[in-house]
Amino acid sequence: MDSPKLTEGSSPVTEADLLGALSSGLTHALEAMPVPAYIVDRDRRTRWQNAASVDLVGDLRGRLDTNVGLDPKDLSRARDAFARKLNGAPHTRVEVSVTRRDGTPVRVAVSSVPLKDADGVMIGCFGLVQVLGEAMPSVEAPSLSPRERETLTLLAAGCSTAQMAEQMGISTETVRNHVKRVLRGLGARSRIEAVAKGRRAGLI
């Protein structure tokens, strides 16, 4: 199978080129490490994984980032981190959810660095994966008004009804009405549950 080519008119980059950006001794050590590690090329295609990475998520070699099971939000975060490295960042860290080989979702932190050729041009990146724990099931964000979002944010900050009324410039009775609508919108029975559900839905 031919190696994927870069899209911006540059010379084709092979897996050997990418691995050559690391010292040969290091790549042998990485193969044996229990920490998942991987290399992607400049097209964001997985080109190398160590055994721990394959054990965690399966063999993704040859796949583009759109085909590795990331949800749209996490894919956007991962691409933003990649773009920061292209723009000169020496290191990025991003948290995403991935699917284990057995199909269960897991939350991971991915720390990665750019890999450069002899001219200092980024040709890909090397990453290490830290498993954080089981991923919470994704929750579709309910529709809350701007005032209800503000109320939820203040609830998350631990504000009392009186403190929210003062910050929002409204009466305590109006605050209570906003809180009731927030609880109803999130399907929550308490302020604490509303905050937890709001966090899971990415509202705060």
Protein Blocks (a to p, Z undefined) as FASTA:
>chain_A
ZZdddfeopacddfklmmmmpcfklmmmmmmpcbdcddddfkopafbdcfklmmmnopae
hiafklnopafklmmmmmmmmmmmmnopabdcdddddddfkopacdddddddddddfkop
afbdcdddddfbdcddddddddddfklmmmmmmmmnopafklmmmmnopafklmmmmmmm
mmmmnopabfklmmmmmmmnopZZ
